Amino acid sequence: VEDYRRIADTLAGDIRSGRLRAGDRLPPQRRFARQHGIATSTAARVYGELVRRGLAVGEVGRGTFVRSAAPASEPALAEPADARIDLELNFPVLPEQNALLAAGLTGVSQPEVLARALDPVTAAGTATAREAAAGLLARGGWRPEPAQLLFAGNGRQAIAAAVATHVPVGGRLGVEALTYPVVKGIAARLGITLVPLPVDGDGIVLDAIRAAHRNAPLHALYCQPTLHNPLGVTVPPARRAALADLVDELDLPVIEDGIYGFLAPDEVPLAALAPDRVVLVDSLSKRLAPGLTLGFAAAPPALTNRLATALRSGGWTAAGFPLHAATGWIENGTVDQIVTAKRLDAEVRQRIVAERLAGFAVTADPRAYHCWWELPEQWRAETFVAAAARQGIAVTPAAAFTTGTGHAPNALRLALGTPTPAALAAALDTLAALAHRTPEDASLD
Ligand SMILES: Cc1ncc(COP(=O)(O)O)c(C=O)c1O
C-alpha cells in the first residue's frame, strides 16, 4: 500500500474510534507533513483520500474537517455476512440515478411551475404528457398515438382499470398459469374468476386459449408477452403474430402488461399487432424507482373513453405532480439515460447468474432483471426458501405466482436488481451450494 493510503487508514481508524470527532479540524497540510515526516504533496494526497472516502470535507480557505457522519461504504458489501439479501423484490435502482432525477426536478421549486404541477388532472393527463409518454412507450417500430394514452397512479392501477373495463363481476379473465401475483388480488377484489392457461417455452399456449374460451367465454386475457414475470419468457414473433390473429378471431380483449418491455426495446408489442383489441399497460416503477408511481395505458381508440371512466371511478387516475415530474424527466432525456444504464446493468447481472448457477435448470433471458430456477429434485421450493432465509437470502417460491389449483412447480424466481453485483454473486454462490446439498443436511446448520 502506498504511503499516503497507509496514513489515511490510520486517520480513518482514529475517526472510527472517536479519537478524531465530527467537526474536528485537521492540521494544515504543511504542519501535518512535518509531524509525519512526509512531503507536503503526500499530506495533500492523504487529505484527498479521506475526502474521497467520505470521511472528511475540505473547505477552501478554512481547512479540512472530519465529516459529521461517516457514510456507509458500498452498502451490500459493508453488510454483515448474515444481513438479508433481497432477491425477492424486483425494483432495480442504480446508485447514480438519484442525482440525475434530482437535477431534473429543479423547475418545480419555482412557485409558478409548481402551481401548474399541482393543478388537477384527468386520466388523459396533458397534451405534453401524452406526447412524452407516446415516445417513452415506443418500441419495436410501434409508437402509440398520443390520443390513446391515459395515466394511472401506477402500473397496478392501470391493470385494475383495464380489467374492470372488460370483465364484469363474475366474469372470466384468462391469465398465464404462472402470473404476476397482484393480478390475483385485483381479480379477487373485482369478483372475477381467473382462468389459468398453460405456458410453454414460447409463452402462452394458443390452443389452450381457444379451448378455455369454448368452454365458457373469456371476457379478456391478461398476459405478459415480453420478459414474462416470473418465467422470463418472451413470445417469439411467429407465436406473437398467431396470438394477435387468435384474439382478433375470438374478438377477445387483451391487457398486455409491458412493464419489462423497456429492457427489450426491439420486441414488437402485441398492441402493434392487434391494435383494436389490446390495452398496453406500463409504468415507471421499474424504469425509475418504486416510490415514483405513474402508470400508463395505451388503449385502442374505441376503448379510450371507457377506460378513462374506469380510471376515474376506481380512483386510479394519476396525480398531477408525478405526471409533471415524469414528463420533465422523459423530455430532458433522464429516463432514457437511466433506462440505458439499466439495460446494461441487467446484462451484467445475468452474466453473474450464468456463471454462478451454471449447471442448474435456470431459465433466464440475458435482458431480464429476473430469472426462473427449477430446483434439483431433492428440494421442495418452500423448504429451499426457508433454508435460503436462514442464510439471510430472500427469494420467491413458484407458489406465489400460481393461479390454478394444481401443485406449484419446484421452482423459484430470483429478482436480480436489488443487491450490488458483488453481493448478488456471493448470494448466488450461497444458493448454489445449498442446492447441491440435501434439505436434511441443510437443516442441521
Ligand atoms: C409484471 C408486473 N406488472 C406490473 C407491475 C406493477 O407496476 P407498478 O409498481 O407501477 O404498480 C409489476 C411490479 O412488480 C410487475 O412485476
PDBQT file of the ligand as one rigid body, heavy atoms in Angstrom, charges set to zero:
ROOT
HETATM    1  C1  LIG A 501     -45.441  -7.846 -14.215  1.00  0.00    +0.000 C 
HETATM    2  C2  LIG A 501     -45.690  -6.599 -13.439  1.00  0.00    +0.000 A 
HETATM    3  N1  LIG A 501     -46.676  -5.773 -13.792  1.00  0.00    +0.000 NA
HETATM    4  C3  LIG A 501     -46.924  -4.653 -13.116  1.00  0.00    +0.000 A 
HETATM    5  C4  LIG A 501     -46.173  -4.289 -12.030  1.00  0.00    +0.000 A 
HETATM    6  C5  LIG A 501     -46.557  -3.075 -11.205  1.00  0.00    +0.000 C 
HETATM    7  O1  LIG A 501     -46.040  -1.887 -11.536  1.00  0.00    +0.000 OA
HETATM    8  P1  LIG A 501     -46.243  -0.662 -10.543  1.00  0.00    +0.000 P 
HETATM    9  O2  LIG A 501     -45.207  -0.782  -9.493  1.00  0.00    +0.000 OA
HETATM   10  O3  LIG A 501     -46.089   0.518 -11.409  1.00  0.00    +0.000 OA
HETATM   11  O4  LIG A 501     -47.616  -0.752  -9.967  1.00  0.00    +0.000 OA
HETATM   12  C6  LIG A 501     -45.133  -5.100 -11.627  1.00  0.00    +0.000 A 
HETATM   13  C7  LIG A 501     -44.329  -4.728 -10.448  1.00  0.00    +0.000 C 
HETATM   14  O5  LIG A 501     -43.751  -5.524  -9.764  1.00  0.00    +0.000 OA
HETATM   15  C8  LIG A 501     -44.887  -6.299 -12.344  1.00  0.00    +0.000 A 
HETATM   16  O6  LIG A 501     -43.909  -7.141 -11.983  1.00  0.00    +0.000 OA
ENDROOT
TORSDOF 0
